[in-house]
């Protein structure tokens, strides 16, 4: 019975299972099918090397070893001949095996003699040779003459009809002889590439399978094509009921399997889904091709030290030699006309109909169809759902294109361009394709085609493609045309990803003597914006923008935009007051300009500036922004505004508003190609989930964003910051330090998120390791930057850590002074997170004063706020610390920071435990919160605190304790989570809060020692 089975699950166990089948269930036929390059031969090699078949001789032949030049039964005969003397032939063989002496001169001395009454199989029945005699019973000695014997026999067979003769008496004896010999030897016979088998071989296989000896195991491989399926069906139809037939269908790897392969080959777990998906796309999931690409990437400049190199790093790699050899080998096996069609497909790149492929290749249409199908069967071309042909995967295209001579490339590209121009239809001509073909062919008019294609791309919202085309054209232009193209490229580049070529072009044009002032002003503005935003060179960008304003006197709308850009503050920028002055100038200039896009630009930057500075008037500025854009240009500016506002409100401590801004920005992204703004929105989403405590899957997403936006420092730094903070809270301090330092070093343009967040986290890490000097040095630089800019509303993540560092150095007065400076800096500002941080600083100071054995330091500001003129004694300081931590906890809750809220509760419990042993409940509450968040590092600290005070967590709330077992509610939630439901869906179904669901999921994963929902499903199934 034929039992198809896919081999994509547990691939390493497939050969072992197949070997066991052949060893234990004879007679058996194993069929291995799959597309070209999927690894059929690799599987067979692993199969025959399996220990289960160690005692069996293995005979291996290929039906495609000599395409078009082989002889009948070549795969079987060659498999036997290759074994030669090593073949375990018994002394006594059936007489019918003597018919093989002419076919197998290597084994002639082992085969029985035939009597004069039987003709040899080498002698066509009743047909004389050209000399009128019979030579079939002649025996040749010596290896140098055996192949000649076999070839002469082939020639005689071809004079008759080898296929027809196979059905006659001599052919039948030959078949019987082969079957008897196989039965005597008891081998595993492997015949590969059955799709290329000749008719006599197929006829023999039908004969063999119909009477398959119990001692013979048969392995057949074939490509997964319609023709091969028919051939296999015809052969396997002869199998009797005692024969076990099993099929393994090999399929290409999916992205997940490619990722696992990459992890094995590179020896790292740091493989992003995007990298795996790109390798899968470039290899079509063929294991050998994927492995070659992964290995090459690992050896490349971005791979050896950073195996999660962005997928685009693959662009710089040449086609791996193993892939090139495979592709060119498949091409060599095709007919010359089919090779020309594959060449045409490599030049066209995109899916092409048969008629177009034929026209470019110069092949007649009737001939083209079967030849294209042959190339597809060989794995060189793929067929899309519309029946069009395209290179099977990018590595095929690259390998084929690389072997074309320059003359051949030019010829094919010009044919392709002519074909495109001859295709009628309104607005049908694909300008970018015409540009590409004429560019490759060296036609002089390609720059104008590039500009026309860029204009069309820009109208379609494909700004990044327009930038590439315009930059390419400008690099080959001079004078006024070059300046004009650079202007267009600069405008289009503002919403895309940074491109060194475009930046270099703008710098070069800007430096040209004789450049018209209006061109110099606008190019300087665009270059400054690119440097400030995408390239992360804030100071250089601001300088260029400020210099451009003088040359923009002719264009007040552009001058107003430049001024409003300078109004947005940055951590490496000017003091807030100077940024605000630019905002005022922009607003004044905008009043006399009737340009809706410019007005939205100025209003958007005003709203962002006020929000970043924590000005309560920011909310009014937000309400003045239109919700629906009137044009694509307005959409871009509103999108940028929402992304900036999301970052600002997150930093200030308004997470609900931030979530609304993110949602609206995501809506505006639909239908707009804005890679840079898309990155801003994605990093805002990462920060929103971090601050909100929604950490499940966040590390993977942050790693993906960091890789995807590696060329935009601020975006990469924000994603890396999130990764580092997650590692720190998870207790993985070594990785955390590396990531946090990477984030701090990467960013040059920041609104405080990275500078403060990384410095604060590293400061806490150094304090935990007993290095207050290093902690203060690190925090002091960030604090000084905040002080210089006046951006105390950005200090929530660093100032409390800095205060702890000062206290660790015994600098209580400096710590108190910093706290009060911080409080003064956020006074009157709408900054809930900063205000919560002020309370945390005051709580740390009060706790320090109440510590046993400490001499209370002067506490000027605090004494004024508590109404006491003298320092408080220890007991009063403890009471104050408890109260301060309570206030801080509530403030962090209002700011939407559950992690900081839990840390404040733990601190309050620590104070109470140390003072009078009454803080157990506080610490246990913190334990629950850390567990729900997944903050395993903090969870361990809290448990250690309990242990130090001799406390074992009791059963909570009268409910039974389940220890390491799942509670009924945990199991109920875990089952739903493992089934694919999200936390919100589970909460709705069970009428629970989302926070409770998160707590139960985290508890289940902790108890089952898993880190993903996929692993959770597997763990539940084992219980």
C-alpha positions, 0 to 999 in steps of 0.5 A: 500500500502506498502511504504518502508522508511529508518529511518537513517535520522532524527532518533528521529522523526521516532517514532513520525511519526510512532505513528501518522500513527497508530493514524490517518490512521487506519487500519494501519500496521507498519513494522519495519525491520533491522539487529539484534541489530539495535534497533527495540525494542528501536524504538517500545518502543519510538513509543508506549510511544508517546503522540499520542497513549496515549489513546490507549491500547498497547499489546506487544508480542514476537515471540521469547520469548520462542524459541522451547518451545512456543505454537501456537499463543503464541505472541498474547495470551501472549500479551492479557494475560499480560494486564489482568484486565487492558484490557478495555474490553466492557461489551458486547462482540461478542459471538465468543470471548467465544472460547478464554476462554480456551486460556485466563483464565486470561480473562475468567470472561470477556468472554461470555459463550458458549452453549453446542452445541459449542465445546471449542477451547481447544477441538480438533474437534471430538478427545477424550482426553486420558481419553475418556472425553472432558475437553474443556468446563471446567473452572479453577479458580485461577491464579496458574492453568491457565497456566496448562490449557493452556499447556494441551491445547497445548499438545492436539493441538500437538497430532493433527496438530496445523497448519492443525487444524488452517485451520479447523472449530475450528481454524477459530472460534478461529481466529474470536474470537481473531479478534473480541476481538481486535476490541472491545478493539481497541489496538495497537498490537505489535508483535516482532521478526516475523522471529521467528513466528510459523506457527499458528501465521503466519496463524492468522496474514494473517487472521487478516490483511485480515480483519483488524478492523479499531480500531486496529493498528498493529506493526510487527518487524522482522530481515532483513533476506531473510527468514523474507522477505518471511514471511512478504511478505506472511503476508502482501499480505493479506492486503486489499486496505483500509489498510495502510502498511508502512515499516521502514527499520532500518540501522546501523549508519554511522560514521557521525551518530556515531560521533553525538551520541558520541557528545551527550553522552559525552557532547562535540563537540570534537569528531574526525572523526577517533574516530567515524570511529573506534567506528563504525567499532567496533560496526558495526554501531549498536546503542546500541553497539556504545553507550556502547563503547562510554560511556566506552571510556568516563569513561576511563583514556583517555576519561573523560578528553579528549573525543577525545582520539585516537581511539586506546584508545578503545583497552584497554577497556573490552567489555562493560557489556551490549554488552557482555550480548547481545552477550551471549544472542544471543549465548544461543538461538542458537543450540549447534553446531551453538555455536561451529561454532561461537566459531571457528569464534572468534578464526579464527578472519578473514573471513573463508569459510564454510569448514574451519569453520566446520573443526575448530569447528569439525562440519560436512560440511553439518550441518555447512552451515545452522548453520552458516547462523543461526548465521549470522541471529542472528547478531553474524556473518557477511558474506563477498562478497565471502561468508565467515563468520567472527565475525560480529564486534570486540565486538562480537569476544571479547565477545565470545573469553572471555567466552571460557575456556583455554582448549577450546581455546587451542583446537580450536587454534590447530585445526586452525593451523592444518587446515592452515598447511594442505592447499596446495599452493606455499608460501601459509602458512600464517606464522603470523596466524600460530604464533598467533594460536601456541602462543595462544595455548602455543606451544613451537615453536611460537617464531621462527614462530614470527620471520619468520612472521616478516621477511616476513612482513618486505619484504612486507614493513609492518615494524610496524607489523614486529616490533611487532612480533620481540619485542614479540619474543625477550621478550621471548628469552635470550642471543645472540638470544635476542640481534639478535632479538632486533637488527632486531626490532630496524632496523624495528622500525625506520620508524614506530610509537613509541612503549614503548615495543620496546624502553624498549626492546632495553634499556634492551638489551643495559644494559645487561653485556657481550653484544658484542660491535658491537651489543651494537653500533648498538642497541645504534644507533637505540635506539638513533634514536627512542628517538630522532625522534619518542619519542621526547627525543632529548637530550637523543637520541643524547647522545646515538647516540654519544656514539654508534659511538665508538662501530661502528668502525667495521661498517663505514656505520653505524658510518657515519649514526650516525654522519649524524643523529647528524648533523640535528639541533634541538631547544633543540640541540647544536649550529649550528656550532657543528651540522655542524661539525658532518655533515663534519665528516659524509661526510668524512667517507662516501667517503670510504664506498661503500654503496648506502643506507648509501650515500643517508642517509648522503646526505639526512641529509646534504641537511636537515641540510643546509636547516634548517640553511638557508644556500644558498648551501642547494639548490645545496645539494637538487639537488644532491639527486636522485629523484627515489630510487633504493631500498625500504631502499633508498626510506625511506631515500629520503622520510624522506629527502623530509619531512624534507625539506618541514618543513625547507622550510616552516619555512624559507619562501619558500612555493612553494618549500615546496609544491613540497617537500610535493607532492614528499613525498606523492608520495614516501609514496605510496607503503611504510608503514612508519607511522612516515614519513607519520606523518611528511608529514601530519604535513608539509601539515598542516603547509603549509595550515596554512602559506598559508592561506588555513584554510577551514577544517584545524582545523578538519584535525589538530585535527585528526592528533594530536589524531592519532600521540599523541605518537609522541610529535613533530608531535602532537605538530605541529598539536596542534599548528595549532589548537591553531593558528586557534583558536587565529585568530578566536577570541576564545582566551580561547581555543587558550591559552590552545592549544598553551600551550599544544603544547609548553609543549608537544614538546621536539624535535623541529626545531623551528616551535612549540617553536617559533610559540607557544611562539609568539602567546601566547606573542601576546595574553598576550599583547592584554590582557594588560600583557607585563611582562607575554608576555616578560617572555614567549617570552624571553625563546624562544628567549634565546633558539634561541640565544643559538643555533644560529637559528635566521632563526627560529625566524620569529614567535617570535622575532617581538612579543618579540620586542613588549613586550619589548616596552610594558615594556618601554624597547625601547633600549632592543627592538632595540638591539634585532632587530639588533641582529636578523637582524645580525643573518639572514644576508646572510641566505636564509630565506625570512620569517625571513627577513620579520620579521626583517622588522616587528620589525623595523616597530614596533620600528618606530611606537613606536617612532612616537606615540604621546607624546613619547620621541624618544629613541636612535635608533643607528642601525636605524639611521645608516640605514636611514642616520641620525645621530640624532633621527628622530622627531615624523612626520619622525618616522610616515613616516618611520613606514608607509614605514617600514610596507609597506616593511614588507607587501611586504616581507611577501607576498614574504614569502607566508604568507598572514595572516602576510601580512594582519596584516602588512597592518592593522598596516600601516593603523593604523599608518596612521589613527592615524597620519592624518586619511588617512589609511581607505583604508589600513584598509578596505583592511585588513578587506577584507583579514581577511574575506577571511582568516576566521581570525574573531578575527583580523577582529573584531579588524580591524572593531573596529579600524574603529569604533574608528575613526568614519568610516563606511565602504563605498561601495567599488569600485563603486559596490552596497553594499549588506549588509548581503545579498549575492552578485550575485558573492558570491551566484554563488560561494557559490552554486558551493561550496555547490555542492561539488566543491573545490576552485580550480575547482570553480576558473577554472569554473568561471575564477577567482583566487583561492584567490578570490574564497576563499574570496567569500566562506568566505564572503558567510559563514560569511553572512549566519552564517555557518562554513562548506560547508554542512551547507552552502548548507542547508542555501542556500536551505532555501533562 
